Amino acid sequence: MVFPVEAIVGLVTFTFLFYFLWTKKSQKPSKPLPPKIPGGWPVIGHLFYFDDDGDDRPLARKLGDLADKYGPVFTFRLGLPLVLVVSSYEAIKDCFSTNDAIFSNRPAFLYGEYLGYKNAMLFLANYGSYWRKNRKLIIQEVLSASRLEKFKHVRFARIQTSIKNLYTRIDGNSSTINLTDWLEELNFGLIVKMIAGKNYESGKGDEQVERFKKAFKDFMILSMEFVLWDAFPIPLFKWVDFQGHVKAMKRTFKDIDSVFQNWLEEHIKKREKIMEVGTEGNEQDFIDVVLSKMSNEYLGEGYSRDTVIKATVFSLVLDAADTVALHINCGMALLINNQNALKKAQEEIDTKVGKDRWVEESDIKDLVYLQAIVKEVLRLYPPGPLLVPHENVEDCVVSGYHIPKGTRLFANVMKLQRDPKLWSNPDKFNPERFIARDIDFHGQHYEYIPFGSGRRSCPGMTYALQVEHLTMAHLIQGFNYRTPTDEPLDMKEGAGITIRKVNPVKVIITPRLAPELY
């Protein structure tokens, strides 16, 4: 495509003008700046440093290699913005303890405006009054332990239905089953059921949910696309859609929002009928809960109640449907490749639960080895290996280095959690390390932060762990596994910002329990 001459002239003029304004310094900092990786260009910085480099691994792996070369604290530029990458215990602690409030903002990405309800989604919102109120509402009313306890029957029933579906796919002793697809269907169906009360089964769900699933996949692709405005926040790149991404975002958002709006209207009508007969308090899903607790006066900040509810619903779907499925997928692949660990987990369940009933959530506290497995999988394959990017609202110091205001922070959790200074045999799958080591998920042990740390840590942690423990417990208890070739599964990771296996988990499974339990 050939750009108009006027656009090219405007592009160059505005870019250089903005660049020089951006990099102008009022005074020399008293602390040194962090090391900057070489290879940057004027204005564009390292924008194309990671493109077409012949390395198709995740970005966290590439940045981990750079940390080995330049140290655990270094910087590079993606266009105009400066990016800080940290991966050591000390630097992570500086960012999420000493400087936690300073790093609580989010960078402004264009997809947040066009796909994320103008950044109303919790994980995109800047730190401030709106974010605090919304997070408090979600943690106390939607994702609290007591609220999730009320919905445990929904989780158990959905997992049971999916396990029975998996059992029906077994055809003799040689049929190969795609466990990755099954996990994606399970997690998507589960979160849709818990959020909107909708029953979803691939190929059999209602038209709205099918349409949303497609739009959801489009969102995942578009949110990771390179957009000029993200690297050069100049009005020209926001309103002139050279790449066609803005048009695609608007189309995808329209599909997503229409589904959420229909769900919301259905729940509003249902709530009005409930209030007429005086049975308020009988919330059946998360939209019911949020509707009963939220008001325009409570939230304010320019967002309507309906917008906040839809944005919150979208945040919950993103966190639960994608990252949870990815993590369980990696966990099952590791267990299938480590049959001794799988058998040990099966023996624990057989001893503590038996083979006459399925594992329930109340059993998880007694399944110590299962808990260790989940922790170890989160150590090796954190769902967000770089967390969600942060941005500092003022100058600060990290590991003795001066970090200018407006710097984007990538916390390389994958590198941190495989640091040989902190973990023995760091690349080895060894759940036993968490039996001997008292460490939790809550972000206060800075060598282990799979859900982040500080103010912006993941609010869906409790939900994610409940689903992961219960799903993996059912899969471990219910079936034996082997690969079609009897060779280990390929653990190759794909390019991008998440940890996603390139090849799906395809295995031959055989039941372990009596047929009537399926």
C-alpha positions in Angstrom: 0.0 0.0 0.0 1.4 3.5 -0.9 0.7 6.2 1.6 -0.3 9.7 0.4 2.6 12.2 0.3 0.8 14.4 2.8 0.6 11.5 5.3 4.3 10.7 4.9 5.3 14.3 5.4 3.0 14.6 8.4 4.3 11.3 9.8 8.0 12.4 9.7 7.3 15.9 11.0 5.1 14.9 13.9 7.3 12.0 14.9 10.5 13.9 15.1 8.9 16.9 16.9 7.2 14.6 19.4 10.5 12.6 19.9 12.5 15.7 20.8 9.8 17.0 23.1 9.5 13.5 24.7 13.3 13.1 25.3 14.0 16.6 26.6 15.4 16.5 30.1 15.2 19.4 32.6 18.1 18.2 34.7 20.6 15.3 34.9 19.5 12.6 37.3 21.7 11.9 40.4 21.5 8.2 39.8 22.7 6.4 36.7 20.3 5.1 34.1 19.9 1.4 33.6 21.9 -0.4 30.9 20.2 0.0 27.5 20.5 -2.9 25.0 22.3 -1.9 21.8 20.7 -1.9 18.3 18.3 1.0 18.8 17.6 3.4 16.0 16.9 7.2 16.3 13.2 7.8 17.0 12.0 4.2 16.5 14.3 2.8 19.1 14.2 -1.1 19.2 10.8 -1.2 17.6 11.8 -3.9 15.1 14.5 -5.5 17.3 12.4 -8.5 18.1 10.7 -8.8 14.7 11.9 -11.3 12.1 14.9 -12.3 14.2 14.4 -16.0 13.5 13.5 -16.6 17.1 9.9 -17.7 17.5 10.0 -18.1 21.3 7.8 -16.0 23.7 9.0 -12.5 24.4 9.8 -13.4 28.0 12.3 -16.0 26.8 14.0 -13.5 24.5 14.1 -10.9 27.3 15.5 -13.5 29.7 18.4 -14.1 27.3 19.1 -10.3 27.3 19.1 -10.3 31.1 21.8 -13.0 31.0 23.9 -10.6 28.8 23.1 -7.2 30.2 21.9 -7.9 33.8 18.5 -8.3 35.5 17.7 -4.6 35.0 17.9 -3.1 31.5 15.9 -0.9 29.2 15.0 -0.5 25.5 12.7 1.7 23.5 9.6 0.7 21.6 9.3 3.8 19.5 9.2 6.7 21.9 8.3 5.0 25.2 11.1 3.6 27.4 10.6 0.1 28.6 12.2 -1.2 31.8 12.7 -5.0 32.2 13.4 -6.5 35.6 13.9 -10.1 36.6 15.8 -10.3 39.9 14.4 -10.7 43.4 15.8 -7.3 44.5 14.5 -5.4 41.4 11.1 -7.0 41.6 10.8 -6.1 45.3 11.8 -2.5 44.5 9.1 -2.2 41.9 6.2 -3.9 43.8 7.1 -2.9 47.4 9.0 0.3 47.7 7.7 1.8 44.4 4.4 -0.1 44.2 2.2 3.1 44.2 4.5 4.8 41.7 4.2 1.8 39.3 0.4 1.4 39.7 -0.5 3.0 36.4 -1.1 1.3 33.0 0.4 2.4 29.7 -2.1 3.8 27.3 -2.6 1.2 24.5 -5.0 1.9 21.6 -6.8 -1.4 22.0 -7.8 -0.3 25.5 -9.7 2.6 24.1 -11.4 0.8 21.1 -11.8 -2.7 22.6 -11.6 -2.2 26.4 -14.6 0.2 26.9 -12.2 3.2 26.9 -10.1 1.5 29.5 -13.0 0.8 31.9 -11.8 -2.8 32.1 -10.2 -3.3 35.5 -6.8 -4.5 34.3 -6.5 -1.5 31.8 -7.8 1.3 34.1 -5.3 3.7 35.6 -4.7 3.8 39.3 -7.2 6.1 40.9 -10.7 6.5 42.3 -12.5 4.5 39.7 -10.0 1.7 39.8 -10.1 1.5 43.6 -13.9 1.4 43.7 -14.2 -1.2 41.0 -11.5 -3.5 42.3 -13.0 -3.3 45.8 -16.5 -4.2 44.4 -15.1 -7.1 42.5 -13.0 -8.5 45.3 -15.6 -8.1 48.0 -18.7 -8.9 46.1 -17.9 -11.0 43.0 -14.6 -12.9 43.6 -14.6 -13.1 47.4 -14.1 -16.5 49.0 -17.7 -16.4 50.4 -19.2 -15.5 47.0 -17.2 -18.1 45.2 -18.3 -20.7 47.8 -21.9 -20.0 46.8 -21.1 -20.9 43.2 -19.1 -24.0 43.9 -21.9 -26.3 42.7 -21.8 -24.5 39.3 -18.0 -25.3 39.0 -18.4 -28.9 40.1 -21.4 -29.5 37.8 -19.8 -28.0 34.8 -16.5 -29.9 35.3 -18.5 -33.1 35.8 -20.4 -32.6 32.6 -17.2 -32.0 30.7 -15.6 -35.1 32.2 -18.5 -37.2 31.1 -18.2 -35.6 27.6 -14.5 -36.5 27.6 -15.4 -40.1 28.5 -17.8 -40.4 25.6 -14.9 -39.5 23.2 -13.0 -42.6 24.2 -13.2 -45.2 21.4 -11.3 -48.3 22.4 -7.6 -48.1 23.4 -6.3 -46.2 20.4 -8.3 -43.1 19.8 -6.4 -39.8 20.2 -8.1 -37.0 22.1 -7.2 -33.3 21.8 -7.0 -32.3 25.5 -6.1 -28.7 24.7 -9.4 -28.2 22.8 -11.4 -29.9 25.6 -9.8 -27.6 28.2 -10.6 -24.5 26.2 -14.2 -25.6 25.8 -14.5 -26.4 29.5 -13.1 -23.0 30.7 -15.0 -20.9 28.3 -18.2 -22.7 29.1 -17.6 -22.5 32.8 -16.9 -18.8 32.9 -19.9 -18.0 30.7 -22.1 -20.1 33.0 -20.8 -18.4 36.1 -21.0 -14.9 34.7 -24.2 -14.9 32.6 -25.9 -18.2 33.6 -25.6 -19.4 30.0 -25.1 -23.1 29.1 -22.4 -23.4 26.4 -21.2 -26.4 24.6 -19.3 -26.1 21.3 -21.6 -26.5 18.4 -24.7 -26.6 20.6 -24.6 -23.2 22.3 -26.9 -20.3 21.5 -26.0 -18.0 18.6 -25.0 -15.1 21.0 -22.4 -17.2 22.8 -21.0 -18.6 19.5 -20.7 -15.1 18.1 -19.0 -13.9 21.3 -16.5 -16.8 21.2 -15.4 -15.8 17.7 -15.1 -12.1 18.7 -13.2 -13.1 21.8 -10.6 -14.8 19.6 -10.4 -11.8 17.4 -9.8 -9.6 20.5 -6.9 -11.8 21.6 -5.2 -11.3 18.2 -5.9 -7.6 17.9 -4.8 -6.8 21.4 -1.3 -8.2 20.5 -1.0 -6.4 17.1 1.6 -3.7 16.7 -0.2 -0.3 16.4 1.7 2.8 15.4 0.0 4.9 18.1 1.3 2.7 20.9 4.8 3.4 19.9 4.2 7.0 18.7 1.3 8.5 20.7 0.7 11.2 18.2 -2.9 12.2 17.1 -2.0 11.4 13.5 -1.6 7.7 14.3 -4.8 7.6 16.4 -7.2 8.9 13.8 -5.5 7.9 10.5 -5.8 4.1 10.3 -2.8 3.3 8.1 -2.8 -0.4 9.2 -6.5 -1.1 9.3 -6.3 -2.2 12.9 -8.7 0.5 14.3 -11.3 -0.5 11.8 -10.9 -4.2 12.9 -11.1 -3.2 16.6 -14.3 -1.2 16.1 -15.9 -4.2 14.2 -14.8 -6.7 16.9 -15.9 -4.4 19.7 -19.4 -4.0 18.2 -19.8 -7.8 18.1 -18.6 -8.2 21.7 -20.6 -5.3 23.1 -23.9 -6.4 21.4 -23.6 -9.8 23.2 -22.9 -8.2 26.6 -25.7 -5.7 26.1 -28.2 -8.5 25.4 -27.0 -10.4 28.5 -27.2 -7.3 30.6 -30.8 -6.4 29.4 -31.9 -10.0 30.1 -30.6 -9.7 33.7 -32.1 -6.3 34.3 -35.5 -7.6 33.3 -35.1 -10.7 35.5 -34.0 -8.5 38.4 -37.1 -6.2 38.0 -39.4 -9.3 38.2 -37.5 -10.6 41.2 -37.9 -7.2 43.0 -41.6 -7.2 42.2 -42.2 -10.4 44.1 -39.8 -9.4 46.9 -37.1 -12.2 46.6 -34.1 -10.0 46.2 -30.7 -11.6 47.1 -31.1 -14.8 45.1 -28.2 -14.1 42.7 -27.6 -16.9 40.2 -24.6 -15.6 38.4 -22.0 -12.8 38.5 -24.1 -10.3 36.5 -26.8 -10.7 39.0 -24.3 -9.9 41.8 -22.9 -6.8 40.1 -26.3 -5.5 39.3 -27.4 -5.8 42.9 -24.4 -4.0 44.3 -23.5 -1.4 41.7 -24.9 2.1 41.2 -24.0 5.1 39.0 -23.4 7.2 42.1 -21.0 4.6 43.6 -18.7 4.4 40.5 -18.8 7.8 38.9 -15.7 8.8 36.9 -17.6 9.3 33.6 -18.5 5.7 33.1 -22.2 4.6 33.1 -23.2 1.6 35.3 -23.9 -0.5 32.2 -20.5 0.3 30.7 -18.7 -0.7 33.9 -20.7 -4.0 34.2 -19.9 -4.9 30.6 -16.3 -4.0 31.0 -16.1 -6.0 34.2 -17.7 -9.0 32.6 -15.2 -8.9 29.8 -12.3 -8.7 32.2 -13.6 -11.8 34.0 -13.9 -13.7 30.8 -10.4 -12.8 29.6 -8.8 -13.8 32.9 -10.7 -17.0 33.3 -11.2 -18.4 29.8 -7.8 -17.9 28.3 -5.1 -17.9 31.1 -6.7 -20.7 33.2 -7.0 -23.0 30.2 -3.4 -22.3 29.1 -2.1 -23.1 32.6 -4.0 -26.4 33.0 -2.9 -27.3 29.5 0.8 -26.9 30.5 0.2 -28.7 33.8 -1.3 -31.8 32.2 1.5 -31.9 29.6 4.1 -31.8 32.3 2.3 -34.6 34.2 2.0 -36.8 31.1 5.7 -36.3 30.5 6.4 -37.1 34.2 4.4 -40.3 34.8 6.0 -40.8 38.3 4.5 -37.5 39.4 1.2 -38.4 37.8 1.0 -41.7 39.6 2.0 -40.1 42.9 -0.9 -37.6 42.5 -3.3 -40.5 41.6 -2.2 -42.4 44.7 -2.8 -39.4 46.9 -6.3 -38.9 45.6 -7.1 -42.7 45.8 -6.0 -42.6 49.5 -7.6 -39.4 50.6 -10.8 -39.5 48.4 -11.1 -43.0 47.1 -12.4 -44.3 43.8 -16.1 -44.4 44.6 -16.7 -40.7 44.2 -15.2 -37.7 42.4 -12.9 -35.1 44.1 -14.8 -32.1 45.5 -13.5 -28.7 46.4 -13.6 -29.6 50.1 -11.0 -32.3 49.4 -8.4 -30.0 47.9 -7.0 -28.9 51.3 -6.0 -32.5 52.0 -4.4 -33.1 48.6 -1.0 -31.7 49.5 0.8 -33.1 46.4 -1.8 -31.8 44.0 -1.4 -28.3 45.5 2.4 -28.6 45.0 1.9 -29.6 41.4 -0.2 -26.5 40.7 2.4 -24.3 42.4 5.2 -25.9 40.4 3.4 -25.5 37.1 2.7 -21.8 37.9 6.5 -21.4 38.6 7.6 -22.9 35.3 4.8 -21.5 33.2 3.2 -18.4 34.7 0.1 -17.5 32.6 1.4 -13.9 32.3 5.2 -14.3 32.1 5.7 -10.5 31.9 2.6 -9.6 33.9 0.4 -6.8 32.6 2.7 -3.8 31.8 2.9 -1.1 34.5 3.9 2.6 34.1 5.5 4.9 36.7 3.8 8.2 37.5 6.9 9.8 38.7 10.7 9.3 38.7 11.9 6.6 41.0 14.9 4.4 41.8 15.1 0.6 41.1 18.2 -1.4 42.0 20.2 1.9 42.3 19.1 3.1 38.8 17.2 6.2 38.0 13.9 5.4 36.2 12.3 8.4 34.5 8.5 9.1 34.8 6.5 7.4 32.1 8.6 4.3 31.8 6.8 1.1 31.0 7.6 -1.8 33.3 7.9 -5.5 32.1 8.4 -7.8 35.1 9.9 -11.0 33.7 8.3 -13.4 36.1 9.3 -16.4 34.0 12.9 -15.5 34.3 12.6 -14.7 38.0 10.9 -18.0 38.8 13.7 -19.9 37.0 16.6 -18.0 38.6 19.2 -20.6 39.7 20.1 -18.2 42.6 16.6 -18.7 44.0 15.6 -22.2 42.8 17.7 -25.4 42.6 17.5 -27.1 39.2 15.2 -24.3 38.1 14.1 -25.8 34.8 13.2 -29.2 36.3 9.6 -30.1 37.0 9.7 -31.0 40.7 6.5 -30.5 42.8 8.3 -31.8 45.9 10.1 -28.4 46.2 6.8 -26.8 47.3 6.2 -29.5 50.0 9.5 -28.6 51.6 9.1 -24.9 51.1 6.4 -22.8 52.7 5.6 -20.3 49.9 2.2 -19.0 48.7 0.7 -17.2 45.7 -0.1 -13.8 47.3 2.9 -11.8 46.0 4.8 -11.3 49.3 7.5 -13.9 48.4 9.2 -11.9 45.6 10.9 -14.9 44.1 7.4 -16.3 43.3 4.7 -14.0 41.9 2.7 -15.9 39.2 -0.3 -13.6 39.9 1.7 -10.4 40.3 2.3 -8.5 43.5 1.1 -5.3 45.1 -1.9 -3.2 44.2 -2.2 -4.5 40.6 -2.0 -8.2 41.5 -4.6 -10.4 39.9 -8.0 -10.2 41.7 -9.1 -13.4 40.1 -6.5 -15.5 41.8 -8.9 -17.4 44.1 -11.2 -18.3 41.3 -8.3 -19.4 39.0 -6.9 -21.7 41.7 -10.2 -23.2 42.5 -10.8 -24.1 38.9 -7.3 -25.3 38.3 -7.2 -27.5 41.4 -10.6 -29.1 40.8 -10.1 -29.6 37.0 -6.7 -31.1 37.3 -7.9 -33.3 40.3 -10.7 -34.7 38.1 -8.3 -35.3 35.1 -5.8 -37.0 37.4 -8.3 -39.1 39.2 -10.4 -40.1 36.2 -7.9 -41.2 33.6 -4.5 -42.6 32.7 -2.6 -41.0 29.8 -0.1 -42.0 27.2 1.0 -40.3 23.9 0.3 -42.0 20.6 4.0 -42.6 19.9 4.9 -43.2 23.6 7.3 -40.3 23.3 7.2 -37.2 25.5 4.9 -34.4 24.5 6.6 -31.5 22.7 6.7 -28.5 25.1 7.7 -26.0 22.5 6.3 -22.5 23.3 4.9 -20.1 20.7 5.8 -16.5 20.0 4.0 -13.7 21.8 3.5 -12.3 25.3 1.8 -15.4 26.8 3.1 -18.9 27.3 1.1 -21.0 24.8 2.2 -24.4 23.6 2.7 -24.5 19.9 1.3 -28.0 19.6 -1.9 -29.2 21.3 -1.8 -32.0 23.9 -3.0 -35.0 22.0 -3.1 -38.2 24.1 -4.7 -41.6 24.4 -6.7 -41.8 27.6 -8.2 -44.8 29.5 -10.7 -44.6 32.5 -9.5 -45.3 36.0 -12.9 -45.4 37.7 -16.1 -47.5 37.5 -18.2 -46.7 34.4 -21.2 -45.5 36.4 -19.1 -42.5 37.7 -18.8 -41.1 34.2 
